Amino acid sequence: MNEQTPTRQATRRPAGSLTVLAESKSPAIRTEALHFSSTQPLEFWDVTDLAREVVARSGVRHGQVTVYSPHTTTTVVINESETGFLNDFRRLISAVVPEDVYYEHDDHAVRTENLQEDEFINGHAHCRQMLVGQPSVTVPVVDGELLLGQWQRILYAELDQARDRRIFFHAQGI
């Protein structure tokens, strides 16, 4: 790579401050919440360093940290944060679960459950979440460090549209 080649960056850290929800010294337990806004569909946020910071503040030396999203159209995954891979994923999931086809979830003429007044048209995002991940990941902590592989990062993915989001970090252990 020469000096003229711009550096690509696959993900970034979400803006916002963490709020402590619960804390205990013995046993060591700490739960923190981050409120932030996503800015576009199929956006990835790297929350690895946030998880590390929560573990450090918790005092957990041996235990685990769980990173959890309370939203049904987001996912938390462990994978590589590399621009080419994430662009490949975006193309793949858009081809497998396109936005512009019929989803019964979006058909308010037949849907009667879990409706709200300002309902988004997002059946595709729900289907994408069911295919690609879960609402949380748990990572072991040994000697105060997350046990992640060389290229592994904890990624929070927006599968819907830009909106306000939350993510929780829960460290526990001894």
MARLO-502731 format. One record per atom (N, C-alpha, C): chain; residue in one letter; z, y, x. Coordinates in Angstrom, 2 decimals, padded with zeros to 5 digits. Atoms other than C-alpha are relative to their C-alpha. Example, Ala and Ser with C-alpha at 12.3 -4.5 7.8 and 13.67 -1.06 7.14 Angstrom:
2
MARGU/chaine/residu/pz/py/px
MARGU/A/a/000.00/-001.19/000.89
MARGU/A/a/007.80/-004.50/012.30
MARGU/A/a/000.00/001.20/000.90
MARGU/A/s/-000.06/-001.19/-000.82
MARGU/A/s/007.14/-001.06/013.67
MARGU/A/s/000.73/001.09/-000.77
END
This chain:
174
MARGU/chaine/residu/pz/py/px
MARGU/A/m/000.00/-001.17/000.85
MARGU/A/m/000.00/000.00/000.00
MARGU/A/m/000.00/001.23/000.90
MARGU/A/n/000.03/-001.21/-000.80
MARGU/A/n/-000.93/003.40/001.41
MARGU/A/n/000.76/001.12/-000.69
MARGU/A/e/-000.78/-001.11/000.53
MARGU/A/e/000.69/006.78/000.84
MARGU/A/e/-000.57/000.57/-001.30
MARGU/A/q/000.66/-000.52/001.20
MARGU/A/q/-001.82/007.60/-001.94
MARGU/A/q/000.26/-000.87/-001.23
MARGU/A/t/-000.24/000.92/001.11
MARGU/A/t/-000.82/004.60/-004.07
MARGU/A/t/001.34/000.31/-000.64
MARGU/A/p/-001.29/-000.29/000.65
MARGU/A/p/001.81/005.55/-006.65
MARGU/A/p/000.80/-001.27/-000.19
MARGU/A/t/-000.88/001.13/000.25
MARGU/A/t/004.80/003.26/-007.01
MARGU/A/t/000.17/-000.18/-001.50
MARGU/A/r/-000.20/000.29/001.42
MARGU/A/r/004.94/001.58/-010.39
MARGU/A/r/001.46/-000.39/-000.19
MARGU/A/q/-001.35/000.41/000.34
MARGU/A/q/008.28/001.09/-012.08
MARGU/A/q/000.00/-000.60/-001.39
MARGU/A/a/000.10/000.75/001.25
MARGU/A/a/008.51/-001.54/-014.80
MARGU/A/a/000.99/000.46/-001.05
MARGU/A/t/-001.07/-000.31/000.94
MARGU/A/t/011.76/-000.45/-016.37
MARGU/A/t/000.83/001.16/000.53
MARGU/A/r/-000.96/-001.01/-000.43
MARGU/A/r/014.40/002.21/-016.26
MARGU/A/r/001.33/-000.25/-000.69
MARGU/A/r/-001.32/000.10/000.58
MARGU/A/r/018.06/002.54/-017.07
MARGU/A/r/000.06/000.90/-001.23
MARGU/A/p/-000.09/-000.87/001.19
MARGU/A/p/018.78/003.82/-020.60
MARGU/A/p/000.96/001.16/000.25
MARGU/A/a/-000.86/-001.18/-000.12
MARGU/A/a/020.25/007.31/-020.78
MARGU/A/a/001.13/-000.11/-001.01
MARGU/A/g/-001.16/000.03/000.90
MARGU/A/g/023.66/007.69/-022.33
MARGU/A/g/001.24/-000.38/000.78
MARGU/A/s/-001.25/000.36/-000.66
MARGU/A/s/027.28/007.19/-021.49
MARGU/A/s/000.65/-001.16/-000.72
MARGU/A/l/-000.69/001.15/000.56
MARGU/A/l/029.33/004.09/-021.99
MARGU/A/l/001.33/000.43/-000.61
MARGU/A/t/-001.25/-000.26/000.68
MARGU/A/t/032.26/004.17/-024.40
MARGU/A/t/000.83/-001.28/-000.01
MARGU/A/v/-000.89/001.16/-000.01
MARGU/A/v/035.23/001.82/-024.00
MARGU/A/v/000.42/-000.32/-001.43
MARGU/A/l/-000.41/000.45/001.34
MARGU/A/l/035.85/-000.21/-027.17
MARGU/A/l/001.29/-000.81/000.05
MARGU/A/a/-001.20/000.83/-000.14
MARGU/A/a/038.53/-002.60/-025.89
MARGU/A/a/000.25/-000.24/001.47
MARGU/A/e/-000.34/000.21/-001.40
MARGU/A/e/040.41/-003.20/-022.69
MARGU/A/e/001.33/-000.74/000.08
MARGU/A/s/-001.21/000.75/-000.25
MARGU/A/s/043.04/-005.63/-021.43
MARGU/A/s/000.06/-000.29/001.50
MARGU/A/k/-000.15/000.29/-001.43
MARGU/A/k/044.43/-006.11/-017.93
MARGU/A/k/000.31/-001.46/000.27
MARGU/A/s/-000.36/001.39/-000.24
MARGU/A/s/045.85/-009.61/-018.33
MARGU/A/s/-000.06/-000.77/-001.32
MARGU/A/p/001.13/000.25/-000.90
MARGU/A/p/043.62/-011.40/-018.97
MARGU/A/p/-000.93/001.22/000.06
MARGU/A/a/000.93/-001.12/-000.18
MARGU/A/a/040.94/-009.03/-017.71
MARGU/A/a/-001.12/-000.10/-001.04
MARGU/A/i/001.04/-000.07/001.03
MARGU/A/i/038.75/-008.08/-020.66
MARGU/A/i/-000.37/001.47/-000.17
MARGU/A/r/000.45/-001.37/000.25
MARGU/A/r/036.64/-004.98/-021.17
MARGU/A/r/-001.29/-000.05/-000.81
MARGU/A/t/001.19/-000.11/000.82
MARGU/A/t/034.10/-004.13/-023.87
MARGU/A/t/-000.40/001.47/-000.05
MARGU/A/e/000.52/-001.36/000.03
MARGU/A/e/031.92/-001.04/-023.61
MARGU/A/e/-001.30/000.02/-000.79
MARGU/A/a/001.21/-000.18/000.80
MARGU/A/a/029.14/000.30/-025.85
MARGU/A/a/-000.82/001.14/000.58
MARGU/A/l/000.93/-001.06/-000.39
MARGU/A/l/026.08/002.32/-024.92
MARGU/A/l/-000.87/000.33/-001.20
MARGU/A/h/000.89/-000.50/001.04
MARGU/A/h/024.27/004.42/-027.53
MARGU/A/h/-001.13/000.74/000.69
MARGU/A/f/001.15/-000.66/-000.59
MARGU/A/f/020.75/005.49/-026.59
MARGU/A/f/-001.17/-000.07/-000.97
MARGU/A/s/001.18/000.01/000.86
MARGU/A/s/017.30/006.03/-028.07
MARGU/A/s/-001.16/-000.63/000.75
MARGU/A/s/001.23/000.53/-000.57
MARGU/A/s/014.28/003.89/-027.39
MARGU/A/s/-001.11/001.00/-000.30
MARGU/A/t/001.05/-001.01/000.15
MARGU/A/t/011.00/005.78/-027.13
MARGU/A/t/-001.34/-000.57/-000.45
MARGU/A/q/001.28/000.58/000.41
MARGU/A/q/008.23/003.28/-027.96
MARGU/A/q/000.15/-001.50/-000.21
MARGU/A/p/-000.03/001.46/000.17
MARGU/A/p/007.45/-000.29/-029.05
MARGU/A/p/-000.23/-000.71/001.33
MARGU/A/l/000.17/000.86/-001.18
MARGU/A/l/007.58/-003.06/-026.44
MARGU/A/l/000.44/000.69/001.28
MARGU/A/e/-000.59/-000.70/-001.13
MARGU/A/e/009.70/-000.95/-024.15
MARGU/A/e/001.14/-000.85/000.57
MARGU/A/f/-001.05/000.77/-000.67
MARGU/A/f/011.99/-002.62/-021.59
MARGU/A/f/000.94/000.95/000.73
MARGU/A/w/-001.04/-000.78/-000.67
MARGU/A/w/015.25/-001.16/-020.32
MARGU/A/w/000.77/-000.95/000.91
MARGU/A/d/-000.76/000.82/-000.96
MARGU/A/d/016.99/-002.55/-017.21
MARGU/A/d/001.47/000.37/-000.12
MARGU/A/v/-001.43/-000.26/000.19
MARGU/A/v/020.70/-002.85/-017.99
MARGU/A/v/000.87/-000.78/000.99
MARGU/A/t/-000.73/000.79/-001.00
MARGU/A/t/021.67/-004.96/-014.96
MARGU/A/t/001.10/000.80/000.65
MARGU/A/d/-001.01/-000.80/-000.69
MARGU/A/d/023.46/-002.17/-013.14
MARGU/A/d/001.12/000.45/-000.93
MARGU/A/l/-001.05/-000.31/000.98
MARGU/A/l/025.31/-001.16/-016.31
MARGU/A/l/000.96/-001.17/-000.15
MARGU/A/a/-000.85/001.18/000.10
MARGU/A/a/026.58/-004.73/-016.63
MARGU/A/a/000.89/-000.12/001.24
MARGU/A/r/-000.79/000.05/-001.24
MARGU/A/r/027.69/-004.65/-012.98
MARGU/A/r/001.13/001.03/-000.01
MARGU/A/e/-001.01/-001.06/000.06
MARGU/A/e/029.53/-001.37/-013.54
MARGU/A/e/001.14/-000.37/-000.95
MARGU/A/v/-001.03/000.42/000.95
MARGU/A/v/031.38/-002.75/-016.57
MARGU/A/v/000.87/-001.08/000.63
MARGU/A/v/-000.77/001.05/-000.67
MARGU/A/v/032.40/-005.84/-014.58
MARGU/A/v/000.93/000.62/001.04
MARGU/A/a/-000.84/-000.65/-001.02
MARGU/A/a/033.69/-003.62/-011.75
MARGU/A/a/001.19/000.71/-000.65
MARGU/A/r/-001.10/-000.70/000.68
MARGU/A/r/035.73/-001.48/-014.16
MARGU/A/r/000.98/-000.96/-000.67
MARGU/A/s/-000.86/000.97/000.69
MARGU/A/s/037.08/-004.58/-015.91
MARGU/A/s/001.01/-000.65/000.92
MARGU/A/g/-000.85/000.72/-000.94
MARGU/A/g/038.60/-006.03/-012.77
MARGU/A/g/-000.24/-001.50/000.01
MARGU/A/v/000.31/001.42/000.04
MARGU/A/v/037.06/-009.43/-013.54
MARGU/A/v/-000.55/-000.43/001.36
MARGU/A/r/000.46/000.57/-001.27
MARGU/A/r/036.68/-011.42/-010.33
MARGU/A/r/-000.74/-001.31/-000.25
MARGU/A/h/000.60/001.28/000.35
MARGU/A/h/035.84/-014.79/-011.88
MARGU/A/h/-000.01/-000.10/-001.53
MARGU/A/g/000.12/000.05/001.45
MARGU/A/g/034.52/-015.04/-015.43
MARGU/A/g/-001.45/000.14/-000.42
MARGU/A/q/001.36/-000.18/000.51
MARGU/A/q/031.48/-013.80/-017.29
MARGU/A/q/-000.14/001.38/-000.62
MARGU/A/v/000.31/-001.22/000.73
MARGU/A/v/029.78/-010.78/-018.78
MARGU/A/v/-001.09/-000.35/-001.02
MARGU/A/t/000.99/000.17/001.06
MARGU/A/t/027.91/-010.85/-022.07
MARGU/A/t/-000.60/001.36/-000.31
MARGU/A/v/000.73/-001.20/000.39
MARGU/A/v/025.26/-008.25/-022.86
MARGU/A/v/-000.61/-000.31/-001.36
MARGU/A/y/000.32/000.32/001.39
MARGU/A/y/024.68/-008.07/-026.62
MARGU/A/y/-000.64/001.19/-000.72
MARGU/A/s/000.64/-001.00/000.86
MARGU/A/s/022.38/-006.16/-028.98
MARGU/A/s/000.26/-000.36/-001.46
MARGU/A/p/-000.26/000.28/001.41
MARGU/A/p/023.41/-005.84/-032.65
MARGU/A/p/-001.21/000.27/-000.91
MARGU/A/h/001.19/-000.33/000.77
MARGU/A/h/019.81/-005.23/-033.76
MARGU/A/h/-000.92/-001.22/-000.12
MARGU/A/t/000.85/001.17/000.23
MARGU/A/t/017.42/-007.80/-035.27
MARGU/A/t/-001.43/000.18/000.48
MARGU/A/t/001.35/-000.22/-000.53
MARGU/A/t/014.31/-006.23/-033.74
MARGU/A/t/000.03/000.43/001.47
MARGU/A/t/-000.08/-000.16/-001.45
MARGU/A/t/015.45/-006.10/-030.12
MARGU/A/t/000.39/-001.35/000.58
MARGU/A/t/-000.44/001.23/-000.65
MARGU/A/t/016.22/-008.79/-027.59
MARGU/A/t/000.57/000.34/001.37
MARGU/A/v/-000.53/-000.11/-001.35
MARGU/A/v/018.18/-009.20/-024.38
MARGU/A/v/-000.43/-001.26/000.73
MARGU/A/v/000.52/001.13/-000.75
MARGU/A/v/016.54/-011.42/-021.77
MARGU/A/v/000.30/000.18/001.48
MARGU/A/i/-000.07/-000.05/-001.45
MARGU/A/i/016.82/-012.28/-018.11
MARGU/A/i/-001.37/-000.38/000.52
MARGU/A/n/001.30/000.26/-000.59
MARGU/A/n/013.56/-012.02/-016.23
MARGU/A/n/-000.24/000.99/001.12
MARGU/A/e/000.36/-000.90/-001.08
MARGU/A/e/011.77/-010.15/-013.49
MARGU/A/e/-000.42/001.35/-000.56
MARGU/A/s/000.41/-001.34/000.39
MARGU/A/s/011.38/-006.39/-013.82
MARGU/A/s/-001.16/000.40/000.90
MARGU/A/e/001.21/-000.28/-000.79
MARGU/A/e/007.81/-006.09/-012.55
MARGU/A/e/-001.07/000.46/-000.96
MARGU/A/t/000.93/-000.65/000.92
MARGU/A/t/005.19/-003.87/-014.14
MARGU/A/t/-001.11/-000.92/-000.47
MARGU/A/g/001.10/000.89/000.40
MARGU/A/g/002.33/-006.39/-014.11
MARGU/A/g/000.45/-001.07/-000.97
MARGU/A/f/-000.53/001.03/000.91
MARGU/A/f/004.43/-009.14/-015.69
MARGU/A/f/000.31/000.59/-001.37
MARGU/A/l/-000.37/-000.57/001.29
MARGU/A/l/005.80/-006.83/-018.41
MARGU/A/l/-001.23/000.46/-000.77
MARGU/A/n/001.26/-000.34/000.67
MARGU/A/n/002.30/-005.52/-019.17
MARGU/A/n/-000.69/-001.26/-000.53
MARGU/A/d/000.55/001.28/000.46
MARGU/A/d/001.10/-009.15/-019.38
MARGU/A/d/000.73/-000.46/-001.26
MARGU/A/f/-000.79/000.38/001.16
MARGU/A/f/003.95/-009.88/-021.80
MARGU/A/f/-000.38/000.84/-001.22
MARGU/A/r/000.37/-000.89/001.12
MARGU/A/r/003.07/-006.84/-023.95
MARGU/A/r/-001.33/-000.44/-000.61
MARGU/A/r/001.30/000.44/000.53
MARGU/A/r/-000.54/-008.02/-024.25
MARGU/A/r/000.13/-001.33/-000.71
MARGU/A/l/-000.17/001.32/000.60
MARGU/A/l/000.52/-011.59/-024.98
MARGU/A/l/000.69/000.08/-001.36
MARGU/A/i/-000.74/-000.03/001.26
MARGU/A/i/003.08/-010.79/-027.68
MARGU/A/i/-000.77/000.79/-001.06
MARGU/A/s/000.82/-000.74/000.96
MARGU/A/s/000.71/-008.27/-029.29
MARGU/A/s/-001.13/-000.87/-000.55
MARGU/A/a/001.05/000.92/000.47
MARGU/A/a/-001.97/-010.97/-029.49
MARGU/A/a/000.58/-001.09/-000.90
MARGU/A/v/-000.62/001.09/000.76
MARGU/A/v/000.39/-013.66/-030.78
MARGU/A/v/000.58/000.51/-001.32
MARGU/A/v/-000.62/-000.59/001.19
MARGU/A/v/002.22/-011.39/-033.26
MARGU/A/v/-000.52/001.43/-000.15
MARGU/A/p/000.58/-001.35/000.14
MARGU/A/p/-000.07/-008.44/-034.11
MARGU/A/p/000.74/000.83/-001.06
MARGU/A/e/-000.63/-000.91/000.97
MARGU/A/e/001.21/-005.40/-036.00
MARGU/A/e/-000.79/000.14/-001.29
MARGU/A/d/000.87/-000.38/001.10
MARGU/A/d/-001.76/-005.03/-038.31
MARGU/A/d/-000.44/-001.16/-000.90
MARGU/A/v/000.26/001.08/000.95
MARGU/A/v/-001.57/-008.23/-040.39
MARGU/A/v/001.09/000.02/-001.07
MARGU/A/y/-000.95/000.04/001.10
MARGU/A/y/000.29/-009.04/-043.61
MARGU/A/y/001.29/-000.71/000.43
MARGU/A/y/-001.32/000.61/-000.16
MARGU/A/y/004.04/-009.73/-043.32
MARGU/A/y/000.73/000.14/-001.32
MARGU/A/e/-000.70/-000.03/001.28
MARGU/A/e/005.90/-010.66/-046.49
MARGU/A/e/001.25/000.86/000.08
MARGU/A/h/-001.19/-000.84/-000.22
MARGU/A/h/008.96/-008.91/-045.03
MARGU/A/h/-000.28/001.46/-000.37
MARGU/A/d/000.38/-001.39/000.25
MARGU/A/d/007.06/-005.63/-045.42
MARGU/A/d/-000.52/000.25/-001.42
MARGU/A/d/000.55/-000.11/001.35
MARGU/A/d/005.86/-006.32/-048.97
MARGU/A/d/001.15/000.23/-000.99
MARGU/A/h/-001.14/-000.32/000.86
MARGU/A/h/008.42/-004.53/-051.13
MARGU/A/h/-000.26/-000.33/-001.46
MARGU/A/a/000.29/000.47/001.35
MARGU/A/a/006.66/-005.76/-054.26
MARGU/A/a/000.58/-001.39/-000.23
MARGU/A/v/-000.55/001.35/000.14
MARGU/A/v/008.00/-009.27/-053.55
MARGU/A/v/001.36/-000.15/000.67
MARGU/A/r/-001.28/000.12/-000.72
MARGU/A/r/010.94/-008.73/-051.20
MARGU/A/r/001.12/000.61/-000.82
MARGU/A/t/-001.14/-000.49/000.77
MARGU/A/t/014.32/-008.36/-052.90
MARGU/A/t/001.30/000.01/000.80
MARGU/A/e/-001.24/000.12/-000.77
MARGU/A/e/016.85/-008.98/-050.11
MARGU/A/e/000.06/001.02/001.12
MARGU/A/n/-000.29/-000.84/-001.17
MARGU/A/n/018.43/-006.66/-047.55
MARGU/A/n/-000.88/001.25/000.08
MARGU/A/l/000.81/-001.22/000.01
MARGU/A/l/016.42/-003.61/-048.59
MARGU/A/l/000.88/001.22/000.15
MARGU/A/q/-000.67/-001.28/-000.06
MARGU/A/q/017.43/-000.10/-047.72
MARGU/A/q/-001.01/001.10/-000.31
MARGU/A/e/000.86/-001.07/000.48
MARGU/A/e/016.06/003.24/-048.85
MARGU/A/e/-001.08/000.41/001.01
MARGU/A/d/000.95/-000.45/-001.02
MARGU/A/d/014.38/004.18/-045.55
MARGU/A/d/-000.52/-001.18/000.84
MARGU/A/e/000.44/001.25/-000.63
MARGU/A/e/013.09/000.68/-044.76
MARGU/A/e/-001.25/000.20/000.87
MARGU/A/f/001.16/-000.04/-000.89
MARGU/A/f/010.75/000.43/-041.76
MARGU/A/f/-000.96/-001.14/-000.33
MARGU/A/i/001.00/001.07/000.07
MARGU/A/i/007.54/-001.59/-041.88
MARGU/A/i/000.03/-000.68/001.37
MARGU/A/n/-000.22/000.59/-001.32
MARGU/A/n/008.50/-003.97/-039.09
MARGU/A/n/000.11/-001.53/-000.02
MARGU/A/g/000.00/001.47/000.03
MARGU/A/g/007.89/-007.60/-040.05
MARGU/A/g/-000.43/-000.59/001.33
MARGU/A/h/000.46/000.47/-001.30
MARGU/A/h/006.04/-008.03/-036.76
MARGU/A/h/001.13/000.00/001.03
MARGU/A/a/-001.09/-000.09/-000.98
MARGU/A/a/009.12/-006.92/-034.78
MARGU/A/a/001.03/-001.11/-000.21
MARGU/A/h/-000.93/001.11/000.28
MARGU/A/h/011.35/-009.47/-036.51
MARGU/A/h/-000.59/-001.33/000.51
MARGU/A/c/000.65/001.23/-000.47
MARGU/A/c/008.84/-012.24/-035.78
MARGU/A/c/-000.02/-000.07/001.52
MARGU/A/r/000.00/-000.03/-001.47
MARGU/A/r/008.56/-011.16/-032.15
MARGU/A/r/001.37/-000.36/000.56
MARGU/A/q/-001.35/000.29/-000.49
MARGU/A/q/012.33/-011.28/-031.72
MARGU/A/q/000.31/-001.49/-000.11
MARGU/A/m/-000.26/001.43/000.16
MARGU/A/m/012.48/-014.84/-033.07
MARGU/A/m/-000.72/-000.83/001.05
MARGU/A/l/000.76/000.75/-001.01
MARGU/A/l/009.87/-015.93/-030.53
MARGU/A/l/000.48/000.22/001.43
MARGU/A/v/-000.21/-000.33/-001.41
MARGU/A/v/011.00/-014.20/-027.37
MARGU/A/v/001.43/000.00/000.48
MARGU/A/g/-001.34/-000.08/-000.56
MARGU/A/g/014.73/-014.11/-027.19
MARGU/A/g/001.10/-000.10/-001.01
MARGU/A/q/-001.22/000.03/000.77
MARGU/A/q/018.19/-013.82/-028.52
MARGU/A/q/000.65/001.37/000.06
MARGU/A/p/-000.66/-001.30/-000.05
MARGU/A/p/020.55/-010.94/-029.18
MARGU/A/p/000.89/000.19/001.22
MARGU/A/s/-000.90/-000.16/-001.13
MARGU/A/s/022.56/-011.65/-026.03
MARGU/A/s/-000.32/-000.98/001.13
MARGU/A/v/-000.02/000.91/-001.14
MARGU/A/v/022.77/-013.18/-022.59
MARGU/A/v/001.40/000.05/000.59
MARGU/A/t/-001.28/000.06/-000.69
MARGU/A/t/025.86/-014.27/-020.70
MARGU/A/t/-000.26/-000.42/001.44
MARGU/A/v/000.21/000.24/-001.42
MARGU/A/v/025.98/-014.19/-016.91
MARGU/A/v/001.35/-000.30/000.65
MARGU/A/p/-001.24/000.28/-000.72
MARGU/A/p/028.66/-015.85/-014.76
MARGU/A/p/000.32/001.10/001.02
MARGU/A/v/-000.48/-000.95/-001.01
MARGU/A/v/030.76/-013.58/-012.52
MARGU/A/v/000.87/-000.79/000.97
MARGU/A/v/-000.78/000.66/-001.06
MARGU/A/v/032.08/-014.96/-009.21
MARGU/A/v/000.26/001.02/001.10
MARGU/A/d/-000.40/-000.99/-001.00
MARGU/A/d/033.99/-012.83/-006.72
MARGU/A/d/-000.44/001.41/-000.40
MARGU/A/g/000.34/-001.32/000.50
MARGU/A/g/033.24/-009.82/-008.91
MARGU/A/g/-001.48/000.32/-000.06
MARGU/A/e/001.45/-000.21/-000.02
MARGU/A/e/029.46/-010.28/-008.64
MARGU/A/e/-000.68/-000.83/-001.08
MARGU/A/l/000.81/000.74/000.96
MARGU/A/l/026.93/-011.27/-011.30
MARGU/A/l/-000.82/-001.05/000.74
MARGU/A/l/000.78/001.07/-000.61
MARGU/A/l/025.31/-014.61/-010.47
MARGU/A/l/-001.42/000.04/-000.55
MARGU/A/l/001.40/-000.13/000.38
MARGU/A/l/021.68/-013.58/-010.83
MARGU/A/l/-000.87/-000.42/001.17
MARGU/A/g/000.95/000.36/-001.04
MARGU/A/g/018.70/-014.91/-008.91
MARGU/A/g/-000.59/001.25/000.65
MARGU/A/q/000.53/-001.11/-000.80
MARGU/A/q/016.86/-012.74/-006.39
MARGU/A/q/-000.76/001.03/-000.84
MARGU/A/w/000.84/-000.92/000.77
MARGU/A/w/014.41/-011.24/-008.90
MARGU/A/w/000.48/000.17/-001.44
MARGU/A/q/-000.47/-000.08/001.39
MARGU/A/q/016.43/-011.67/-012.09
MARGU/A/q/000.67/001.33/-000.30
MARGU/A/r/-000.60/-001.22/000.51
MARGU/A/r/017.35/-008.57/-014.07
MARGU/A/r/000.32/-000.25/-001.48
MARGU/A/i/-000.33/000.07/001.42
MARGU/A/i/019.00/-008.19/-017.47
MARGU/A/i/-000.80/001.10/-000.69
MARGU/A/l/000.91/-000.94/000.65
MARGU/A/l/016.40/-006.56/-019.71
MARGU/A/l/000.28/000.07/-001.51
MARGU/A/y/-000.14/-000.28/001.42
MARGU/A/y/016.85/-005.01/-023.14
MARGU/A/y/-001.38/000.42/-000.49
MARGU/A/a/001.37/-000.28/000.46
MARGU/A/a/013.56/-005.00/-025.06
MARGU/A/a/-000.01/000.53/-001.42
MARGU/A/e/000.25/-000.58/001.32
MARGU/A/e/012.58/-002.80/-027.98
MARGU/A/e/-001.26/-000.65/-000.55
MARGU/A/l/001.14/000.70/000.60
MARGU/A/l/010.31/-004.89/-030.23
MARGU/A/l/-000.52/000.72/-001.25
MARGU/A/d/000.36/-000.75/001.19
MARGU/A/d/010.09/-002.36/-033.05
MARGU/A/d/-000.56/001.35/000.43
MARGU/A/q/000.46/-001.35/-000.32
MARGU/A/q/009.52/001.40/-032.93
MARGU/A/q/001.15/000.80/000.59
MARGU/A/a/-001.03/-000.86/-000.57
MARGU/A/a/011.40/004.24/-031.26
MARGU/A/a/001.10/000.25/-001.04
MARGU/A/r/-001.13/-000.26/000.89
MARGU/A/r/014.86/004.56/-032.76
MARGU/A/r/001.31/-000.03/000.77
MARGU/A/d/-001.32/000.04/-000.62
MARGU/A/d/018.56/004.90/-032.02
MARGU/A/d/000.46/-001.44/000.10
MARGU/A/r/-000.43/001.38/-000.26
MARGU/A/r/020.02/001.75/-030.50
MARGU/A/r/001.39/000.00/000.62
MARGU/A/r/-001.28/000.25/-000.66
MARGU/A/r/023.30/000.29/-029.25
MARGU/A/r/-000.12/-001.28/000.81
MARGU/A/i/-000.10/001.23/-000.75
MARGU/A/i/024.08/-002.30/-026.65
MARGU/A/i/001.46/-000.11/000.46
MARGU/A/f/-001.40/000.24/-000.35
MARGU/A/f/027.46/-003.88/-025.88
MARGU/A/f/000.08/-000.85/001.26
MARGU/A/f/-000.29/000.75/-001.23
MARGU/A/f/028.83/-005.17/-022.57
MARGU/A/f/001.44/-000.49/-000.12
MARGU/A/h/-001.33/000.60/000.16
MARGU/A/h/031.78/-007.57/-022.70
MARGU/A/h/000.29/-000.87/001.22
MARGU/A/a/-000.41/000.75/-001.19
MARGU/A/a/033.36/-008.73/-019.43
MARGU/A/a/001.36/-000.63/-000.25
MARGU/A/q/-001.30/000.66/000.15
MARGU/A/q/036.15/-011.29/-019.43
MARGU/A/q/000.18/-001.02/001.11
MARGU/A/g/-000.30/000.98/-001.04
MARGU/A/g/037.86/-013.50/-016.91
MARGU/A/g/001.33/000.30/000.66
MARGU/A/i/-001.23/-000.24/-000.77
MARGU/A/i/040.51/-013.38/-014.24
MARGU/A/i/-000.31/000.76/001.26
END
